[in-house]
Amino acid sequence: MTGREQWGSRFGFIMAAAGSAVGLGNIWRFPYTTGENGGGAFLLIYLAIILGFGLAVVIAEMLIGRAAQKNPVGAFRELGGKGWSAVGFMGVLTGFIITSFYVVVAGWCLAYIGFMASGKLATTDAATLQGTFEGFISASGAPLVYAAVFMALVVLVLSGGIGKGIERANKVLMPLLFVLLILLVLRAVTLPGAEAGLRFYLIPDWSQVNLGTFREAVAQAFFSISLGMGTMITYGSYLSLKENVPSSALTVVLLDSAVAILAGLMIIPAVFAAGLNPSAGPGLTFITLPAVFAAMPAGAFFGIVFFLLLSIAALTSAVSILEPMIAYFVDEHRINRRKVVFGVCAVCFALGVPASLSLGMMAGFKIFGLSWFDLMDTLANNFML
Ligand code: PFF
């Protein structure tokens, strides 16, 4: 194969793969899932699954890509025969669906940077914050504008290609993400009243554990390390054949777990310190946390940092969900990369429009009793992956 781009360095590859793994799953989903599933006990089960099971699948995906030097569809065809390419296809298709709602939530994160800066969220009253959040996401225009801005950033990174686009962006953004995260953890654990949260987060309460906890932990683990969508296959396909995969994979998985643990350390003690409830579900980030920031000294500053962190994490992950599709059209159909990037991103954005509107204007429109947003989520996470 001549002309196929490769990573410029091992560090670049690791940052890109870690950038994929570290996303909304770590910072938005992990803390509230831990909060709902008994704190420290969930954390231990999660780590056991990641290291005992997830790591092996990451290594397998990267090796498949490296061996075939192709996108997921081409890689499965080459290594398994024609019928297997359907598996790759399923991954590419899931990517379209996941991106459509990932981009909507990422748009909310961008919007909240501005809301934090403008003082719109400067209240500790949860009902007001809930009203702000629900009012915003159910509007027809603004959330779509933010989703479009986010999508434009994704296009910018992807159209630069592997080395000058994905690798370069991750080499800057991932270290920045770590710095911001550590800053926020230091702020959170030194708040008065944080110890109760630390105890809840770190001391296992086994009475909360049942079979559902394990299912939750497996789902969280697979989503968090970007499995099942061909992302790690595709990123592996830009490695040279002499690259050592297991050690890079281990680094990526450890970085991903570290960010998830730190995200819990930043959020849970702060929520306890403000006297709020850590099992508030998905609203934890957009309703509970603004109240926490409003209650802390220099809260607006830390709030801006937090939503910036979340946006960066979402950007590097969204890029990686799209890359398998881009690679598919470039490898298999020999279409110019830039054209593919624009086309694929336009389709994903178009799928995101009903996802966003289904939270407001189109709320009455249901398929199998689910809104479009929930339908896409259920289809992708519970079936296709
Ligand atoms: N791992 C990302 C997260 O934790 O948010 C989400 C993700 C990215 C899933 C890429 C799948 C994927 F292929």
Residues whose N, C-alpha, C, O or C-beta is under 5 A from the ligand:
A	BS01	PFF	S20 A21 V22 G23 L24 G25 N26 F223 S224 I225 S226 L227 M229 T231 S317 S320 I321
